[in-house]
Structures are given as C-alpha cells and as structure tokens.
C-alpha cells in the first residue's frame, strides 16, 4: 500500500492541527476545489472556439456546462480534464498551506499564520 499522502490530504491534517472544526476544514477544501475549478475553466476557455463558448453558454445547468467544458478541453488538448483538475487542486492545497493562496484563505475566513 502506498503511504504517500496527496497535498489535499496533508491540507486536512494541517487545518485540523490548527484547531479548525470539521465544517471549517470542509469549507477550506471546498474553497481550494472551487479555486482550482475556476483556474481550469479559465485555462480551458483559451482553447475554445466561439461556437464552443456558445454551446457552454447554452447549457441548461452549471453541471452541464462543466461537463461540456471538460469534454471540449479533452478534445482540444488531448489531455484528461480530471488529471488537470487534480493537479490544480494539489497546487492550490500546497499554496494554501504555504500561505500564498490568498484567494482561498480570504474567502474561507481562515487566518494562516
């Protein structure tokens, strides 16, 4: 069994060690994931045509729009969207722990010292 922890898992322990409640830890993880998704979406949009963007805008829900974005990203880049998202989540978890992800720490209201 591989004992390597992901940065996301390390972030959970980091936040728990700081004395945060389960709800605060969950919110911080949600903030990290949301920031990573926003970054992924912004990056993915650079690969899309105007027609692609219209299809995304025409989506009936945010979930449908996210699915379209992931599928188009994979078509345009020949890379797995889930792998890219995981890389971004891990990067944001790392920056959160180092105190450099001000977007995440500010939005969660958690002081990093």
N, C-alpha and C positions, 0 to 999 in steps of 0.2 A: 504494500500500500504506500502511496506517495504521501509524504508528510509535508510537502510544500504547500504553504498557505498562499492564497491569492491576496492581492493587496486589499480587495474588498473584505475578505475575512479578517485581515490584520486591522482594517479600519474599525470593524465591530469591536474587537478587543481593545483597541486604542480608545474608542469612545467609552466603553464600559469601564476601563481603567480610570478615565477622567470623572467617573461617577454619574454618567448620564443614565436616565431612565430608559427602559425598553422603547418607549414611544419616541424619545428624543433620538435614540440610535436609529430606529426605523425611519424617522424623518430625515436624518442626515444621509442615510443610504439612498432614500428616495430622491433627495436633492442631488446627490452625486450622479445617480442614474439619469435624472432629468437633464442635468447639465451636459452629460455625455450624449444623450439623445439629440439635444439641440445642436451640439457641435457636429454630430454625424449628419443631421439633416442639412445644416448649412454647407458642409463639405459636399454632400451628395448632390445638392442643387447645382453645384458648379458643373456637373456632368450632364445635366438635363437640357433637353430642347424646350422651346416654348410649348410644343404640343404635350410634352411630358408634364410640364408645370400646369397646364390646363387640366390634364387628367387628375392631377393631385388636388387641384382646387375644386374639382367637380365631385370629389369623394363625398360620400354621404355621412362619414364619421371620421373622427381622428384616427381610429383604429384602421379603417380602410385606407386612409391617406398614408399612414405609416407603412402599411403593407405594400402599397404602390411604390413608395419611396425605396423600401428595401429591395423590392423586385427590380426596379429600374436601376438602382445602384449596382446590383449584381450583374445585370445585363450590360451596363455601360463600362464597368470596371473589371469584370471577370473576377471579382473578389467577393467573398462571403460577407454579407452585411452583419450577421451575428458576430463574426470574428472581429470585425472592425469596431462594432459597438463594445464588445468585451474589452478590447484594447483601450478604448476611450474611457470606459468605466474604471479600469485598472489605473490608468494615468491620472484620472481625477481623484481616485481614492488616495493615491500616493501624494498628490499635491495637497489634498485636504490635510493629510497627516503632517506634512511639512509646513502647513500654514500658508501656502501660496495660492490656494484656490479660494480667493476672497468672495467669489460669487456664491459658492456653496456655503461657506461659513457664515456669510452675512444673511443669506436667505433662511438659514436654519436657526439663526439667532444664537448660535453656539460660539462662545468665546474660545479661541485657540491660544494657548499660552505655552 
